[in-house]
Amino acid sequence: MRFRHGSGEDVHLGYCTNVHPAEDLAGILDQLDTYAVPVREQLAADRLGVGLWLAQPVAAALAGDPGATLRLRTELGRRGLEVVTLNGFPYQGFHQPVVKHAVYRPDWSSRLRLEYTVDLARVLALLLPEDVTTGSISTLPFGWRAGWTADRHVQSLRNLVELGRGLKDVRHDSGRTIKVALEPEPGCVVETTGEAAHHLSHLDPDHFGICLDVCHLAVAFEDPHEALRKLDRAGVSIVKAQLSCALHAERPADPDVRRALAAFTEPRFLHQTRRAGAPPTGVDDLPQALAGPLAMNRDAPWRSHFHVPLHADPEPPLTSTRPVLRQALAALLAADRPGTTHLDVETYTWSVLPTPPRTAKELAAGIAAELDWTRRELLTLGLTEQASPSAVKRSSP
């Protein structure tokens, strides 16, 4: 889906396919038929953006076979789908029974991460629609903080500098600019936008910036307007925004609230949890916050890194950080120029909700509802939805 900002720039909206488990090309096409096409149809949209997640093996295969990548682009077009952004954070195995800290490996101190991201850039340059010249790839913010050393940080910076050279080569060869966006996340080397402003100010601004994940922003109790001001002062661009909501508990001392939170403990993903304060404090996972030697103080609100659907609050007494998402959208899009032109709905946790969708049809309906909620928010902010050139041509007399 594309929207026109008052500045005349197009803003792209889609959803991230890391919600689906496929890690090979045949599976990816099948999931597009099963989910993305029904989502597009439910939205009555002539085209839908998909933020593809390509696991390392399929990314390497496509990068080594440009013909296969172009065929994938054709298959996307036949389905009314387009790609302007990739999620390059999970390397592979994102839907294993237990993921937790494995999602941060390999980190940026490893050449495996460098090679994977270069492959993604080569693939994305071929997948971009004909009228789009810039694509984005989100990636992890260096790595997980535990065990991070000065040597690993230096090696990470070397790999990112080498990536910058690779991105220049992609631009020279394809005429397309691919930007890589480091995504601050609680518990990582870069947790906040302030830390991102410091680290990213040393990288090539033509090819690097930040991925603003609004769930992560909310868990860190950051104010969206202030976060954007910090980035602007540092000259760091927002390459893409991942639209997401965190789990919010206003009164964690209430036994009913703790019981409700316990329903969100699950074995697959890590749910970093923070308590409001200056600065916020917290632990690496929701079960640790609720009980045991690291149990968190209950005298202030908690937020947990559990991506909950954008359009619907969890059951009371819990809520979501949807107000923060609304503030972030306004901060990004109410100005004279859009703060970013790539918006990706990223609720990858549907399958581990306390009451998950039971069928593919239910999941597609949920994703469509999130996108419809976002569409209405963008229209409220003054953007206008755009038909694709092919649709305009078909409707002309």
N, C-alpha and C positions, 0 to 999 in steps of 0.2 A: 504494500500500500504506500502511496506517495501523497504527501501533503505539501501545499505551497505556503511558505512563510511570507509575511508581509514584505520582507526584503526581496522577494522574487526567487529565493533559493528553495530547492526541493528538499523536504525532510522525509527520509525513508523510515517506515515502520514495518517490523516483522516480528517473528517469534523465533527463539533459539531452539534448534533441534536436538540439543543435548538432553532434552526431556525424553527422547527416544533412545533405545539401546543399540540400534544397528551400528556395526563397525566394519561393514564391507559395502561395496557399491550396490550390489543387488539388494541388500537389506535397506540401504538408504532410499533407493527408489521405491521400494515397497512401503516404507514408512511415509514417504511423501504421498503416495496414493491413499494410504490408510488414514492419514491425519491431515496433512497440509491441504490437500485438495478439498476434502469436506469442510475444513475451516474456511477456506476461501469462499466456497459456495455458501456457507451459512452467513458470511459477512456480505454476500452479494457484491464481492469485489472482483474486478476483472483481472487483477494481479495481486499476489501476496508476496511479501518479502519473507524469506527464510534465512535466519542466521545459521548457516550450516555448521555442525560440529563434525569434523572428519578426523577419526582416530588415525594415529600415526601410520599404520600399514596402508590404509586407503589413500592418505595424503601422499605418501611416497610413491604409490603406484600411479596416481594421477599426475604427479609432477614429472614422472618419467615417461608419460605417454600423453602428450598434448592432444592427440586425436581423441583419446578417451575423455579428456576433460571437456573438449568441445562437444562431444556427444552428450555428456552430462548437461551441459548448458542447453543443448537442444531439447533434451528431455524435460528440463525445468520449464523452458518456454512453452512446450506443449501442454503443460499442466497449469499454466498461468502463474508460474512462480519465478521469482528473481532473487539473486544473491548479491548483496553489496558488502556483507560482513561475514566473517568466520569467527567461531569461538575456538581459540587455540589454547585454552587453559588446560582442560583434561587431555592427557597424552593418549591414553587408551584405558579400557577397562572401567569406564565411568559408571557402569551399571552392574558391576560385580556385587555379590552379596555384602561385602565389606569394602568400602573405599577409604573413608576417613582421611588420614594423612597421606595416603598414596597419591591423591590427586595433585599433590605438590611435587611429585617426582616424575621425570627428572626436572631439576630446577635449572636456573639460568647459569649455574656454574658448570653445567654439563654440555658438551657439544651435541648430545642427542637433542636437547631442547632447541639449540640453534638450527640444526639440520631440519628438524620438524617444522619450525616456523618459516624457514626459507622455502620449504616445499609448499606450505600453505600459501605463501605470497605468490609463488609461481602459478598455483592453481587458481587463486582468486583473480589474478590479472586476466585469465582467460574466461572466467565465469561472469565477470561484470557485464551488465547490459551495455549495448552499443553506445547509449547516450550517457553513461556514467564513467567518469575518468578516475575516481578515487575510491578505493576500497579500504576496509579496516579489519584488523585482526586483534582480538583481545588475548592477553596472556597473563601468566601469574606474575606477581610483583617480586621478582628475584627468586623467592623461595620461602619456605617455612622458617620462622625465626630460630627455633631450637637447633642448636648445633651450628648455627651460621657463624662463620669465621671471617676475619679480614681477608684471608687468602681466597676464600670462596667468593667474596664480594668483588675482589679485584678481577678474578676470572670471569665473573658474571658481566662486569662492565666491558671486558675485552670481547666477550661473545656478543654483547649488544652492539658494540662498535662494528664488529664484523657483520652482524646482521644489517646494520645501516648500509654497509657497502653492498651487501646482497640486494637490498631494497632499491638502491640506485641502479644496479644492474637490471633489475626487473623493469624499472621505469624506462631505462634506455632501450630494452628489448621490446617492450610491449606498448609503450606510450601511456601506461597506466601507473598512477601513484598508489602504492600500498602503504598504509600507515599502521604501525604496531602500537597497541594501547596497553600499558601496564595497568593492572586492575587491583587497586588497594583492597586488602581484605584483613579483618581482625586475625591476629596471630601470625601474620606474615612479616617479612622484613619491612615491607611498606604497608602500614595499616590504615593510614589516614591520608586525606588530600594534602594536608600540610607536609607530611613526609614525602608524598609524591612530588610536590612542588620542589622540594629540595633535591631529590634524586634525579628527576627528569629534566631539570634545568641544565644538566650537563650533557644531555643527549641531543642529537640533531633534530630540531623542531620540525623539519620538513617530513620526517619519517616516524617520529615518536611522539606520544602523548599519553593521555590517561583514558582508561575505561572507567566511567563513573557508574559503579553498581550501586543503585539506590538502597538496596537492602543493607549492603556493607556500610554505606554512609550512615544509615539509621542506627545500626547496631553500635557504631562508634559515637552515637549521639552528636553527630555533626549537623550544623545548620547549613542547608543547601546554598543559601545566598552567600554566606560567609565562605563556604568551601569554594564557590566559583570565584569569589574575589581573590582568595589566596592563589588560585591557579592563574588567574589573569595577571596578578602582580608578578608572578614568577615566569610569565611567558610560556606557560604550559597549556597546550590545547586539549580540549575534550574531544577525543577522536570518535568515541561512541559512548552511549549511555545504555546500560542494561536496566530495564524497568522491572523493579522487583520490590516486594514488601517483606519486612521481617515480622516476627512474632513479638507482640508487646504485652507485658504483664504489668499493669499499673500498681497492683497491690500484692507483691509476691509473698507477703507474710500471711495472706489469707489461705487457709488450708484448701479451699475450693480452687483457688488459682494454682496452687502447687499440684493438685490432682490433675487439673486441666493441662498443665505443662508436661506432666509425666506422660500423658498420652502422645506427646510429640517426640519422646525419646525413641530412637530406632537405630539399628546397627549399621546402616549403609554410609550415611554422610555425616560430616562433622558439623556440629551446631554450636559455634562459639557464642558464648553468652556474656553480656556485659550489664553492669549495674550503673545507673545514672550517677554522675559525680564529676568532680573537676580534679583530675581527669576521670573518665569512666574506668572501672576495674572489672575484672571478670576471669573466666576460666575458658578452657579450650572446647568443652562440650557440655551440652545441657544436663546429662546425668550427673556430672561433677558439680554443677551449680546447685542441684536439688538436694544432694545428700553426700555424706562422706567427709573426709578431712579438708576438702577444698570448697565445701558448700558456701555459697555466697551469702553475704549480708542481705537481709530482706527489708531494709528500711527505706529503700528507694526503688523506682521502677526498673524492671529488667527488660532487655531486648535480646532475642536469640536469632542467630543466623539460620533461620528456617524459612525458605522462600515460600510464602503462602500466596494463594491466588490474589491477583490485583483487585478483582471486582467484588470479593466477598470476604467478610471478616470470619475468623474462626468462631466456634461456638463460645458464647460468654462463659466465664468472665474474662476471657482473653480478647484482645483486639489485634489489629495489624498496624503497621506504620504507613498506612495509605495517606494520612495527612502529610507525611514527609515526602512521599512520592508526588503529591499534588504540588507541594512547594518546589520540589526539584524541577518538575515540568515547567512551572511558571518561571523559575530562575533561568532555565535553559532557553525558553521559547518566547517569553514576553518582551524581550529586548528588541532593539532595532535589527539585530542580526541573530540568527539561531546560535546557541552555544555549542550545538553539534547537529549534524544532519543525519546521523545514524542512531535509530532507536530500536532496541531489541528487547522484547518481553522475554524474561528468563526465569520462568517458574519451572525448575527441573525436578521438583520434589513431589509432583502429583502422586507418584506411586507409593510414597512413604507417608502420606497424610494419614491421620487417624482413621479417616473414612475415605479411602482412595476411590477414584473412578473404577467401576467394575468392568467396563467394556471400552473398546476403542471408540465407539460412538460417544460415550460419556466424556472421555478425555478430549476428543475433538470439540465437543460442545463447550467444555470448560476453557480450552485455549481460545476458542472463538469469542467467548464472553469476556475474557481478559482483553483481547484486541478491540472488541467493541467498546468496552469501557474506556480504553486508551484513545480510541478514535474520537469519542465524545469529548474527552478532555482536550484534545488538540483542537477540535472545532470551537470549543468554548474559549480557548486562548487566541482565536482569530485565524487559525490556519484553515485552508480550504483543501478538500480532498481532490486529487487529480486522477483523471482517467488516463489509462495508458495510450500512447500514440495509436496502437493498433485498434483499441476500442473506439477512439475518436474517429478513426478512418472508417470503421465498420458502420458507425452511426451517421456518417455524412450522407447527404442525398446524392 
